Amino acid sequence: MPFIVYIFTLSAFALGLAEFVPIGLTDVMAQSLGVDVEQAGRSVTLYALGATFAAPVLTALTAGWSRKQAMLMTVLVFTAGSLVAALATSLSMHLGARFVAGMGHGLFLAVASSTAACLVGPQKAGSAVAVVFGGFTLAMAIGVPLSTYLGGVISWRPVLGAIAAFGALGFLGLLLGMKEPPKPPAHAGADSAGQALRAIFHPALLSAALVTVLGYAGSFTAYTYIAPLLTDVTQVSATTVSVFMLIYGVLAAVGNVVGGKMTDRLGVNRSSVVVISGIALVALGMWVLAASALAMGILVGLLGMFTFAAVPALQARLIGVAEQHAPHAHGVAAGLNIAGFNSGIALGSVLGGVTISTVGIGYMGLAGAVVSVLGLVLLLVLMSQHRGMDYRAVAGVGH
């Protein structure tokens, strides 16, 4: 495996930390910035919105760039945004910086996996993509719970500063270690960019992406404010929250593997039904059993497993739809996939905040279950419209 692929892994590790660490530190950040917990939760929302915007749009607009140029630009944007977010003295400054950092996240993941696959050739492409996203999985399983613990004991600012440091290391590695691929001719780049931008609005791709949005929105309606739910309703200590984050991260890593095998075995459509149904049932359980620490430990782990088992199935389905309806738009399909997951995270965090402010923090699980069921209904409707078609699993990019 070329060494530069491991540099991609380091950058993916930083991205995984940036996206999910604030979930475990929502209440700590709220106290530090002097705001409500719902306002602090917007840190998750704005980062995900930045990734949502950047993934399909900037992937299309930078179609004529060399991969090294695109990746250097994205990591630089991510690092700068993460550093400003760590140093921000106000909520508005922090949120603006998080949106900028998220823009770097979205485009980097859309480019990194395909670049890794190209570097090693078709026979090892799957392994290269797995290595890149191993950094994201490692962040979920180890980095996020450790950061949650350190943020609660010390401060959240050094934790976000460390994320910026990882981003800077990734930038130096790319700058010094990645060879410059040849840049496509200007007219070819313009043509591909125009085709890609048009493909973003293809109804079939948008419908498939909406399933991802609703499925993930249900999960993150229940999960974004998990730290205050655990401390206020389940009555565990702030430092114990990191244990729940560890359970979530470990089961998320397991879910990613299980989801891939399940997609190969059951097919894309049936696997998608299973994982979205699982998210809905677990979220419902978090509403019913929120007062039990043991039950919440099990449910938080299952939520991580189903949420990340959804990645291979929903990703493969969206790229399979692109293969059928927009065969020259795989890059945009990958970008829409990232946008779907991140807009689901953003929508979920917004709905979680609205739920807290209207009916109370204990109802987040119920709200998440309702949203996931809407995604399941849409999926079943789309399946009925294309009866008998089960899109072939295709290696692409994660979220």
C-alpha positions as CSV (number, residue, x, y, z in Angstrom):
1,M,0.0,0.0,0.0
2,P,1.6,3.4,-1.0
3,F,2.5,5.4,2.1
4,I,0.4,8.4,0.9
5,V,-2.7,6.3,1.5
6,Y,-1.9,6.3,5.2
7,I,-1.6,10.1,5.0
8,F,-5.2,10.0,3.7
9,T,-6.0,7.8,6.7
10,L,-4.6,10.4,9.1
11,S,-6.7,13.1,7.5
12,A,-9.8,10.9,7.7
13,F,-9.0,10.4,11.4
14,A,-9.1,14.1,12.0
15,L,-12.3,14.4,10.0
16,G,-14.0,11.7,12.1
17,L,-12.9,13.5,15.3
18,A,-14.2,16.9,14.0
19,E,-17.6,15.6,13.1
20,F,-18.4,13.6,16.2
21,V,-16.4,14.9,19.1
22,P,-18.7,17.9,19.8
23,I,-21.6,15.5,20.3
24,G,-20.0,14.2,23.5
25,L,-19.0,17.7,24.6
26,T,-22.3,19.6,23.9
27,D,-23.1,20.3,27.6
28,V,-19.5,21.2,28.4
29,M,-19.3,23.6,25.5
30,A,-22.6,25.2,26.4
31,Q,-21.4,26.0,29.9
32,S,-18.1,27.4,28.6
33,L,-19.7,29.6,26.0
34,G,-22.6,30.6,28.3
35,V,-25.3,29.3,26.0
36,D,-28.1,26.8,26.0
37,V,-27.3,23.2,25.2
38,E,-29.5,23.5,22.0
39,Q,-27.4,26.4,20.8
40,A,-24.2,24.5,21.5
41,G,-25.6,21.6,19.5
42,R,-25.5,23.8,16.4
43,S,-21.8,23.1,16.3
44,V,-22.7,19.7,14.9
45,T,-25.3,21.2,12.6
46,L,-23.1,23.8,11.0
47,Y,-20.2,21.4,10.4
48,A,-22.6,18.9,8.7
49,L,-24.1,21.7,6.6
50,G,-20.7,22.7,5.4
51,A,-20.0,19.1,4.4
52,T,-23.4,18.8,2.8
53,F,-22.8,21.9,0.6
54,A,-19.3,21.1,-0.3
55,A,-19.5,17.4,-1.2
56,P,-21.6,17.5,-4.4
57,V,-21.2,21.1,-5.5
58,L,-17.4,21.5,-5.0
59,T,-16.8,18.0,-6.2
60,A,-18.4,19.1,-9.5
61,L,-16.7,22.5,-9.6
62,T,-13.3,21.1,-9.0
63,A,-13.6,18.3,-11.6
64,G,-10.9,19.8,-13.7
65,W,-8.4,20.2,-10.8
66,S,-5.6,17.8,-10.1
67,R,-6.3,15.6,-7.1
68,K,-3.4,16.9,-5.2
69,Q,-4.6,20.5,-5.6
70,A,-8.1,19.6,-4.5
71,M,-7.0,17.6,-1.5
72,L,-4.5,20.2,-0.3
73,M,-7.1,22.9,-0.5
74,T,-9.7,20.9,1.4
75,V,-7.3,19.9,4.2
76,L,-6.1,23.5,4.5
77,V,-9.7,24.8,4.8
78,F,-10.6,22.1,7.3
79,T,-7.5,22.8,9.4
80,A,-8.0,26.6,9.5
81,G,-11.7,26.2,10.3
82,S,-10.9,23.7,13.1
83,L,-8.3,26.0,14.6
84,V,-10.6,29.1,14.7
85,A,-13.4,26.9,16.2
86,A,-11.1,25.9,19.0
87,L,-10.1,29.5,19.7
88,A,-13.5,31.1,19.2
89,T,-14.6,33.5,21.9
90,S,-18.3,33.6,20.9
91,L,-20.8,31.1,19.7
92,S,-21.3,32.8,16.3
93,M,-17.6,32.8,15.7
94,H,-17.4,29.1,16.6
95,L,-20.3,28.2,14.4
96,G,-18.9,30.0,11.4
97,A,-15.6,28.3,11.8
98,R,-17.3,24.9,12.1
99,F,-19.2,25.5,8.8
100,V,-15.9,26.3,7.0
101,A,-14.2,23.2,8.5
102,G,-17.1,21.1,7.3
103,M,-16.7,22.3,3.8
104,G,-13.2,20.8,3.8
105,H,-14.6,17.6,5.2
106,G,-17.1,17.1,2.4
107,L,-14.8,17.6,-0.6
108,F,-11.9,15.6,1.0
109,L,-13.9,12.4,1.5
110,A,-15.3,12.7,-2.0
111,V,-11.8,12.8,-3.5
112,A,-9.7,10.7,-1.1
113,S,-11.2,7.3,-1.6
114,S,-11.2,7.4,-5.4
115,T,-7.6,8.7,-5.4
116,A,-6.5,5.9,-3.1
117,A,-8.2,3.4,-5.4
118,C,-6.5,4.9,-8.5
119,L,-3.1,4.7,-6.8
120,V,-3.2,1.0,-6.2
121,G,-5.2,-0.2,-9.2
122,P,-8.5,-2.2,-9.4
123,Q,-7.2,-5.4,-7.7
124,K,-6.5,-3.6,-4.4
125,A,-8.9,-0.7,-4.7
126,G,-11.3,-2.0,-2.0
127,S,-8.4,-2.5,0.4
128,A,-7.2,1.0,-0.2
129,V,-10.6,2.5,0.4
130,A,-10.9,0.5,3.6
131,V,-7.5,1.8,4.8
132,V,-8.6,5.4,4.2
133,F,-11.8,5.0,6.1
134,G,-10.1,3.0,8.8
135,G,-9.0,6.4,10.0
136,F,-12.6,7.5,10.3
137,T,-13.5,4.2,12.1
138,L,-10.5,4.6,14.5
139,A,-11.7,8.1,15.3
140,M,-15.2,6.8,16.2
141,A,-13.9,3.8,18.3
142,I,-11.0,5.4,20.2
143,G,-10.6,9.1,19.4
144,V,-14.1,10.3,20.1
145,P,-14.6,8.6,23.6
146,L,-11.0,9.7,24.6
147,S,-11.7,13.3,23.5
148,T,-15.0,13.3,25.3
149,Y,-13.3,12.3,28.5
150,L,-10.5,14.8,28.1
151,G,-12.9,17.5,27.1
152,G,-14.9,16.9,30.3
153,V,-11.9,16.8,32.6
154,I,-9.7,19.5,31.1
155,S,-11.5,21.7,28.4
156,W,-13.0,21.3,25.0
157,R,-10.7,23.8,23.4
158,P,-7.5,21.8,23.5
159,V,-9.4,18.9,22.1
160,L,-10.6,20.9,19.0
161,G,-7.0,22.3,18.8
162,A,-5.7,18.8,18.6
163,I,-8.0,18.1,15.7
164,A,-6.6,21.1,13.8
165,A,-3.1,19.7,14.6
166,F,-4.0,16.4,13.0
167,G,-5.3,18.3,10.0
168,A,-2.0,20.2,9.7
169,L,0.0,17.0,9.8
170,G,-2.2,15.6,7.0
171,F,-1.6,18.8,5.0
172,L,2.2,18.5,5.3
173,G,2.1,14.8,4.4
174,L,0.0,15.5,1.3
175,L,2.3,18.4,0.3
176,L,5.5,16.5,0.7
177,G,4.5,12.9,-0.1
178,M,1.8,13.0,-2.9
179,K,2.9,13.2,-6.5
180,E,1.1,15.7,-8.7
181,P,-1.3,13.9,-11.1
182,P,-1.5,15.4,-14.6
183,K,-4.1,18.1,-14.8
184,P,-6.9,17.5,-17.4
185,P,-7.3,19.9,-20.3
186,A,-9.3,23.0,-19.5
187,H,-12.2,22.2,-21.8
188,A,-12.4,18.6,-20.6
189,G,-12.6,19.8,-17.0
190,A,-15.3,22.3,-17.9
191,D,-17.4,19.7,-19.7
192,S,-17.2,17.3,-16.8
193,A,-18.0,20.0,-14.3
194,G,-21.1,21.0,-16.3
195,Q,-22.3,17.4,-16.6
196,A,-21.7,16.8,-12.9
197,L,-23.6,19.9,-11.9
198,R,-26.6,18.9,-14.0
199,A,-26.5,15.4,-12.5
200,I,-26.9,16.8,-9.0
201,F,-30.5,17.6,-9.7
202,H,-31.5,14.2,-11.3
203,P,-34.8,13.2,-9.6
204,A,-33.7,9.5,-9.2
205,L,-30.4,10.5,-7.4
206,L,-32.2,13.1,-5.2
207,S,-34.9,10.6,-4.2
208,A,-32.2,8.0,-3.2
209,A,-30.3,10.6,-1.3
210,L,-33.4,11.7,0.6
211,V,-33.7,8.1,2.0
212,T,-30.2,8.6,3.4
213,V,-31.1,12.0,4.8
214,L,-34.2,10.8,6.6
215,G,-32.6,7.6,7.9
216,Y,-29.6,9.4,9.3
217,A,-31.7,12.3,10.6
218,G,-33.6,9.8,12.7
219,S,-30.4,8.5,14.2
220,F,-28.9,11.9,15.0
221,T,-32.2,13.3,16.3
222,A,-31.7,10.7,19.0
223,Y,-27.9,10.9,19.3
224,T,-26.8,14.6,18.9
225,Y,-27.8,15.5,22.5
226,I,-27.0,12.1,24.0
227,A,-24.6,13.7,26.6
228,P,-27.3,15.9,28.3
229,L,-29.8,13.1,27.9
230,L,-27.5,10.7,29.8
231,T,-26.6,13.3,32.5
232,D,-30.2,14.7,33.0
233,V,-32.4,11.7,32.4
234,T,-30.3,8.6,32.8
235,Q,-28.5,10.3,35.7
236,V,-24.9,9.3,34.9
237,S,-21.9,11.5,35.6
238,A,-20.4,13.7,32.9
239,T,-17.2,11.7,32.9
240,T,-19.2,8.4,32.5
241,V,-20.6,9.8,29.2
242,S,-17.2,8.9,27.6
243,V,-17.9,5.2,28.3
244,F,-21.2,5.4,26.4
245,M,-19.3,7.1,23.5
246,L,-16.8,4.3,23.6
247,I,-19.6,1.7,23.3
248,Y,-21.1,3.6,20.4
249,G,-17.7,3.9,18.6
250,V,-16.8,0.2,19.0
251,L,-20.2,-0.9,17.8
252,A,-20.1,1.6,15.0
253,A,-16.8,0.0,13.7
254,V,-18.5,-3.4,14.0
255,G,-21.6,-2.1,12.2
256,N,-19.5,-0.8,9.3
257,V,-18.1,-4.3,8.7
258,V,-21.4,-6.1,9.3
259,G,-23.2,-3.7,7.0
260,G,-20.8,-4.5,4.2
261,K,-21.2,-8.2,4.6
262,M,-25.0,-7.9,5.0
263,T,-25.2,-5.8,1.8
264,D,-23.3,-8.5,-0.1
265,R,-25.5,-11.2,1.3
266,L,-29.0,-9.7,1.3
267,G,-28.7,-7.1,-1.5
268,V,-28.8,-3.4,-1.3
269,N,-32.6,-2.9,-0.9
270,R,-33.2,-5.5,1.8
271,S,-30.1,-4.4,3.7
272,S,-31.3,-0.7,3.6
273,V,-34.7,-1.8,5.0
274,V,-33.0,-3.7,7.8
275,V,-30.7,-0.9,8.9
276,I,-33.3,1.9,8.8
277,S,-35.8,-0.3,10.6
278,G,-33.1,-1.0,13.2
279,I,-32.4,2.7,13.7
280,A,-36.1,3.4,14.2
281,L,-36.6,0.6,16.8
282,V,-33.5,1.6,18.7
283,A,-34.5,5.2,18.8
284,L,-37.9,4.2,20.1
285,G,-36.3,2.2,22.8
286,M,-34.2,5.2,23.9
287,W,-37.5,7.0,24.5
288,V,-39.0,4.2,26.5
289,L,-35.9,3.2,28.5
290,A,-34.0,6.5,28.9
291,A,-34.0,6.2,32.7
292,S,-32.1,2.9,32.7
293,A,-28.3,3.2,32.5
294,L,-27.9,-0.5,31.5
295,A,-30.6,-0.3,28.8
296,M,-29.1,3.0,27.5
297,G,-25.7,1.4,27.2
298,I,-27.1,-1.4,25.1
299,L,-29.2,0.9,23.0
300,V,-26.5,3.5,22.4
301,G,-24.3,0.6,21.2
302,L,-27.0,-0.7,18.9
303,L,-27.6,2.8,17.5
304,G,-23.9,3.0,16.6
305,M,-24.0,-0.4,15.0
306,F,-27.1,0.3,12.8
307,T,-26.1,3.8,12.0
308,F,-22.8,2.7,10.5
309,A,-24.1,-0.5,9.1
310,A,-26.3,1.8,7.0
311,V,-23.2,3.4,5.3
312,P,-22.4,0.5,2.9
313,A,-26.0,-0.3,2.1
314,L,-27.2,3.3,1.4
315,Q,-24.0,4.2,-0.3
316,A,-24.1,1.3,-2.6
317,R,-27.8,2.0,-3.4
318,L,-27.2,5.6,-4.3
319,I,-24.2,4.8,-6.5
320,G,-26.2,1.9,-8.1
321,V,-29.0,4.4,-8.9
322,A,-26.4,6.6,-10.5
323,E,-25.2,3.6,-12.6
324,Q,-28.8,3.2,-13.9
325,H,-29.9,6.8,-14.4
326,A,-26.7,8.9,-14.7
327,P,-23.8,6.6,-15.6
328,H,-21.3,9.5,-16.1
329,A,-22.0,11.0,-12.7
330,H,-20.3,8.5,-10.2
331,G,-18.3,11.4,-8.7
332,V,-21.4,13.4,-8.1
333,A,-23.2,10.3,-6.7
334,A,-20.4,9.9,-4.2
335,G,-20.7,13.6,-3.3
336,L,-24.5,13.3,-2.9
337,N,-23.9,10.3,-0.7
338,I,-21.7,12.4,1.6
339,A,-24.2,15.2,1.4
340,G,-27.0,12.9,2.3
341,F,-25.3,11.5,5.4
342,N,-24.2,15.0,6.6
343,S,-27.5,16.7,5.8
344,G,-29.1,13.9,7.8
345,I,-26.8,14.7,10.7
346,A,-27.6,18.4,10.4
347,L,-31.3,17.8,10.2
348,G,-31.2,15.4,13.1
349,S,-29.3,17.9,15.3
350,V,-31.9,20.6,14.4
351,L,-34.8,18.3,15.2
352,G,-33.1,17.2,18.4
353,G,-32.8,20.9,19.5
354,V,-36.4,21.6,18.6
355,T,-37.6,18.5,20.5
356,I,-35.7,19.7,23.6
357,S,-37.1,23.2,23.5
358,T,-40.7,22.1,22.9
359,V,-41.5,18.7,24.6
360,G,-38.3,18.0,26.5
361,I,-35.0,16.1,26.2
362,G,-36.6,12.8,27.1
363,Y,-38.6,12.7,23.8
364,M,-35.6,12.8,21.4
365,G,-35.8,9.0,20.9
366,L,-39.4,9.2,19.9
367,A,-38.7,12.1,17.5
368,G,-35.8,10.1,15.9
369,A,-38.0,7.0,15.5
370,V,-40.7,9.0,13.6
371,V,-38.1,10.5,11.2
372,S,-36.5,7.2,10.5
373,V,-39.9,5.6,9.8
374,L,-40.5,8.4,7.2
375,G,-37.2,7.3,5.5
376,L,-38.3,3.7,5.6
377,V,-41.7,4.5,4.0
378,L,-39.9,6.5,1.2
379,L,-37.5,3.6,0.6
380,L,-40.4,1.1,0.4
381,V,-42.2,3.4,-2.1
382,L,-39.1,3.7,-4.3
383,M,-38.6,-0.1,-4.1
384,S,-42.2,-0.7,-5.2
385,Q,-41.8,1.7,-8.2
386,H,-38.7,-0.3,-9.3
387,R,-40.0,-3.7,-8.4
388,G,-37.4,-6.5,-8.8
389,M,-34.4,-4.1,-9.2
390,D,-31.7,-4.4,-6.5
391,Y,-28.9,-2.1,-7.2
392,R,-25.5,-3.7,-7.3
393,A,-23.2,-2.8,-4.4
394,V,-20.4,-0.6,-5.6
395,A,-17.4,0.6,-3.8
396,G,-17.5,4.3,-3.2
397,V,-17.1,6.7,-0.3
398,G,-18.4,6.8,3.1
399,H,-19.8,9.7,5.0
